[in-house]
Amino acid sequence: MGKKTPSILYFIRFTFNICDIFLPRLASKWAINLFLTPRSAPFTKKGLKLLEDAETFEIVANDKSMKAYRMGSGPEVVCIHGWAGKSIQFADIAYALTKAGYTFIAVDVWAHGNSDGVDASMFDFAAATKVLVENSENVACVIGHSLGAASVSLSVYDGLTIPRFIAMGAPSLPNDILDSFRKIIQAPERINQVIKDACLEVFNRDFDEIAMTNTIRSMSCPVLAIHGEDDFDVGIFHLDALISVKSDIVSIRVPRLGHRRILKDPEVIERIIEFI
């Protein structure tokens, strides 16, 4: 049985389509706003325990204050969550890392988790990645989940140096990313170009240029890409696209796991520790 569609989404779909017919310019602005506004999700018991066990500190990235977390001792492993995610999603990985002798470091990117803010962009993620890495003494690896992975790749493309990179459920195809968003709100195809134009106008970056299929080419460190074969948020073909442009990636296709379950799977976590 599929997930029940929230009432608010029915409202957005109906209202957006009416707006697009009679006020297309307003609909375009609304689409951009929706694209840059993450939904919130509840905190889990395991996640709350991680917040209790970890040291909380603050970083400033993109001129925005964000909550960050540190736990353990030894070489640091920086973890960057995905869109509409939060640091506590790495709870199982965090405890495995500390047990293996590493320091877990993560951040709630602006407008996510315990950080303030309403809207965010990939550039907030990339800026937070840069700050965490450059202010850590002995980074062993950087792990990114979903948009977090694409943001780490963008950070390296923009000049950041990291020793190892693990991409989990990484979205790599720009047009599919836009299509997926557009289909959620049942917007017309023109909205893809609207968002691409806004990226160039607001952030002065080309949407296709910052896509992971382009930025991953600049990655000179060892890369491990992990993807669930049952990932319905970011299809497994995104992994195939990464491999097609960077053949030296070590890839793991995990059967019967989806977009978030890969963060909790014991066998996946064991492979992560081995790679680091």
VODO-974599 format. One record per residue (C-alpha): x, y, z. Coordinates in Angstrom, 2 decimals, always signed. Layout:
R      xx      yy      zz
R       X       Y       Z
...
This chain:
R      xx      yy      zz
R   +0.00   +0.00   +0.00
R   +1.42   +3.41   -0.97
R   +1.79   +6.36   +1.33
R   -1.30   +8.49   +1.87
R   -1.06  +11.85   +0.12
R   -1.19  +14.70   +2.68
R   -4.17  +17.03   +2.44
R   -1.85  +20.03   +2.11
R   -0.33  +18.50   -1.03
R   -3.78  +18.12   -2.61
R   -4.37  +21.79   -1.85
R   -1.01  +22.83   -3.34
R   -1.60  +20.82   -6.50
R   -5.11  +22.19   -7.07
R   -4.21  +25.79   -6.25
R   -0.96  +25.73   -8.19
R   -2.62  +24.55  -11.39
R   -5.31  +27.21  -11.13
R   -2.64  +29.81  -10.48
R   -0.56  +28.57  -13.42
R   -3.50  +29.06  -15.78
R   -4.48  +32.57  -14.71
R   -1.30  +33.92  -13.05
R   +1.66  +32.02  -14.55
R   +4.31  +34.47  -13.28
R   +3.03  +34.09   -9.74
R   +2.96  +30.31  -10.19
R   +6.61  +30.42  -11.27
R   +7.61  +32.33   -8.14
R   +5.61  +29.90   -6.00
R   +7.35  +26.92   -7.63
R  +10.77  +28.38   -6.85
R   +9.71  +28.98   -3.25
R   +8.44  +25.42   -2.90
R  +11.64  +24.04   -4.43
R  +13.75  +25.88   -1.84
R  +11.57  +25.09   +1.20
R  +12.27  +21.74   +2.92
R   +9.50  +19.94   +4.76
R  +10.11  +19.05   +8.40
R  +10.10  +15.53   +9.84
R   +9.77  +14.37  +13.48
R  +12.74  +13.47  +15.66
R  +13.12   +9.75  +16.38
R  +13.97   +8.29  +19.80
R  +17.33   +7.07  +18.51
R  +17.99  +10.49  +17.04
R  +17.16  +12.25  +20.29
R  +19.58   +9.94  +22.10
R  +22.29  +10.93  +19.64
R  +21.64  +14.58  +20.43
R  +22.03  +13.78  +24.14
R  +25.28  +11.88  +23.63
R  +26.89  +14.31  +21.18
R  +28.46  +17.68  +21.86
R  +26.51  +20.50  +20.22
R  +28.29  +23.50  +18.74
R  +27.55  +26.14  +16.12
R  +29.11  +26.98  +12.80
R  +28.53  +29.92  +10.48
R  +28.28  +29.07   +6.79
R  +26.88  +31.30   +4.05
R  +26.46  +33.91   +6.81
R  +23.99  +31.59   +8.57
R  +24.35  +30.02  +12.01
R  +23.82  +26.25  +12.01
R  +23.75  +23.61  +14.76
R  +26.52  +21.04  +14.53
R  +27.39  +17.91  +16.49
R  +30.51  +16.04  +17.53
R  +30.90  +12.66  +19.22
R  +33.85  +10.35  +19.83
R  +37.59  +10.73  +19.44
R  +40.10  +10.02  +16.70
R  +40.09  +11.03  +13.02
R  +36.95  +12.90  +12.01
R  +34.26  +11.65   +9.67
R  +32.07  +14.52   +8.48
R  +28.47  +13.56   +7.64
R  +26.16  +15.75   +5.55
R  +22.44  +14.93   +5.53
R  +20.11  +15.35   +2.58
R  +17.24  +17.64   +1.67
R  +14.53  +17.68   +4.37
R  +16.84  +15.54   +6.50
R  +18.81  +16.12   +9.67
R  +21.98  +14.95  +11.41
R  +20.18  +12.39  +13.57
R  +19.52  +10.29  +10.47
R  +23.18   +9.26  +10.79
R  +22.61   +7.87  +14.31
R  +23.46   +4.24  +13.49
R  +26.48   +5.28  +11.47
R  +27.57   +7.70  +14.21
R  +27.68   +5.05  +16.93
R  +29.49   +2.62  +14.61
R  +32.07   +5.28  +13.78
R  +32.80   +6.12  +17.41
R  +33.07   +2.43  +18.26
R  +35.60   +2.04  +15.43
R  +37.73   +4.90  +16.80
R  +36.51   +7.85  +14.76
R  +34.95  +11.19  +15.63
R  +31.48  +11.70  +14.18
R  +30.81  +15.27  +13.03
R  +27.57  +16.47  +11.43
R  +25.52  +19.60  +10.92
R  +21.86  +20.49  +10.65
R  +22.01  +22.63   +7.55
R  +20.09  +25.92   +7.54
R  +16.30  +25.33   +7.63
R  +16.85  +21.71   +8.71
R  +16.80  +19.90  +12.05
R  +17.58  +22.16  +14.99
R  +18.94  +24.99  +12.86
R  +16.89  +28.11  +12.20
R  +15.61  +29.11   +8.79
R  +12.73  +28.44   +6.46
R  +14.29  +28.03   +3.02
R  +17.66  +26.70   +1.91
R  +19.67  +25.75   -1.14
R  +22.36  +23.32   -2.16
R  +24.85  +26.12   -1.62
R  +24.04  +26.20   +2.10
R  +24.90  +22.50   +2.21
R  +28.15  +23.01   +0.31
R  +29.15  +25.95   +2.52
R  +28.49  +23.93   +5.69
R  +30.57  +21.06   +4.31
R  +33.50  +23.40   +3.64
R  +33.35  +24.92   +7.13
R  +33.24  +21.55   +8.90
R  +36.08  +20.05   +6.86
R  +38.36  +23.06   +7.07
R  +37.85  +23.40  +10.83
R  +38.56  +19.74  +11.59
R  +42.10  +18.62  +12.38
R  +42.29  +15.17  +10.80
R  +39.39  +14.36   +8.48
R  +39.40  +10.72   +7.42
R  +36.32  +10.79   +5.21
R  +33.24  +12.79   +4.24
R  +29.88  +11.03   +3.95
R  +26.97  +12.61   +2.13
R  +23.42  +11.31   +1.88
R  +21.12  +12.34   -0.97
R  +21.51  +16.09   -1.64
R  +24.26  +16.05   +0.99
R  +26.30  +13.83   -1.32
R  +25.76  +16.13   -4.30
R  +26.75  +19.08   -2.09
R  +30.00  +17.44   -0.99
R  +30.79  +16.82   -4.65
R  +30.05  +20.48   -5.40
R  +32.35  +21.57   -2.57
R  +35.21  +19.57   -4.07
R  +34.41  +20.91   -7.53
R  +34.71  +24.41   -6.03
R  +38.13  +23.65   -4.52
R  +37.68  +21.75   -1.24
R  +40.11  +18.89   -0.64
R  +38.92  +15.72   +1.11
R  +40.71  +12.37   +1.61
R  +37.78   +9.99   +0.96
R  +34.17  +10.34   -0.05
R  +31.12   +8.13   +0.49
R  +28.00   +9.04   -1.49
R  +24.76   +7.44   -0.30
R  +21.60   +7.60   -2.41
R  +23.12  +10.44   -4.41
R  +20.99  +12.36   -6.95
R  +23.13  +12.95  -10.03
R  +20.80  +13.75  -12.93
R  +19.60  +17.38  -12.93
R  +16.58  +16.92  -15.19
R  +15.31  +13.94  -13.20
R  +15.67  +15.95   -9.98
R  +13.50  +18.69  -11.46
R  +11.03  +16.22  -12.95
R  +10.60  +14.53   -9.58
R   +9.86  +17.84   -7.86
R   +7.54  +18.97  -10.63
R   +5.53  +15.75  -10.51
R   +5.03  +16.06   -6.75
R   +3.16  +19.33   -7.18
R   +1.85  +18.32  -10.62
R   +3.34  +21.39  -12.27
R   +3.82  +21.78  -16.05
R   +7.13  +20.97  -17.71
R   +8.02  +24.66  -18.11
R   +8.74  +24.81  -14.36
R  +11.98  +22.90  -14.96
R  +13.35  +25.83  -16.93
R  +11.90  +28.31  -14.44
R  +13.99  +26.75  -11.67
R  +17.10  +26.56  -13.85
R  +16.75  +30.24  -14.71
R  +16.27  +31.13  -11.04
R  +19.44  +29.22  -10.10
R  +21.43  +31.32  -12.53
R  +19.74  +34.57  -11.55
R  +19.77  +34.15   -7.75
R  +22.94  +32.12   -7.18
R  +24.88  +32.91  -10.36
R  +25.40  +29.19  -11.00
R  +24.25  +27.04  -13.90
R  +21.95  +24.25  -12.68
R  +23.46  +21.64  -15.01
R  +27.01  +22.65  -14.09
R  +26.45  +21.97  -10.38
R  +24.85  +18.59  -11.06
R  +26.77  +15.66   -9.64
R  +27.33  +14.06  -13.05
R  +29.54  +17.08  -13.73
R  +31.07  +17.88  -10.33
R  +32.08  +14.27   -9.53
R  +34.56  +14.41  -12.43
R  +36.81  +16.67  -10.32
R  +36.94  +14.18   -7.42
R  +40.49  +12.79   -7.19
R  +40.10  +10.95   -3.86
R  +38.71   +7.40   -3.49
R  +34.92   +7.35   -3.84
R  +32.42   +4.79   -2.58
R  +28.85   +5.12   -3.88
R  +26.09   +3.19   -2.10
R  +22.55   +3.02   -3.46
R  +19.48   +1.04   -2.51
R  +17.95   -0.87   -5.40
R  +14.48   -0.04   -4.01
R  +15.18   +3.69   -3.76
R  +12.02   +5.34   -5.09
R  +13.14   +8.87   -4.17
R  +16.39   +8.75   -6.14
R  +16.31   +5.86   -8.60
R  +19.22   +3.44   -8.96
R  +19.85   +4.86  -12.44
R  +21.40   +7.89  -10.72
R  +24.19   +5.58   -9.55
R  +24.57   +4.25  -13.10
R  +24.96   +7.84  -14.32
R  +27.75   +8.51  -11.81
R  +29.61   +5.38  -12.84
R  +29.28   +6.34  -16.51
R  +31.21   +9.59  -15.93
R  +33.64   +8.30  -13.29
R  +34.49   +4.64  -13.84
R  +36.84   +4.32  -10.86
R  +34.01   +4.74   -8.34
R  +33.58   +1.77   -6.01
R  +29.85   +1.09   -6.07
R  +27.53   -1.00   -3.93
R  +23.97   -1.77   -5.00
R  +21.98   -2.87   -1.98
R  +18.91   -5.03   -2.65
R  +15.61   -4.43   -0.83
R  +16.72   -1.11   +0.65
R  +15.31   +2.32   -0.05
R  +16.52   +5.90   +0.19
R  +16.75   +6.16   +3.99
R  +17.06   +2.55   +5.06
R  +20.63   +2.40   +3.74
R  +21.60   +4.72   +6.62
R  +20.57   +2.05   +9.15
R  +21.55   -1.24   +7.53
R  +24.27   -3.10   +9.50
R  +25.93   -4.56   +6.39
R  +26.05   -1.16   +4.70
R  +27.54   +0.39   +7.83
R  +30.15   -2.36   +7.98
R  +31.18   -1.59   +4.39
R  +31.41   +2.10   +5.28
R  +33.79   +1.41   +8.16
R  +35.90   -0.87   +5.96
R  +36.17   +1.79   +3.25
R  +37.21   +4.52   +5.68
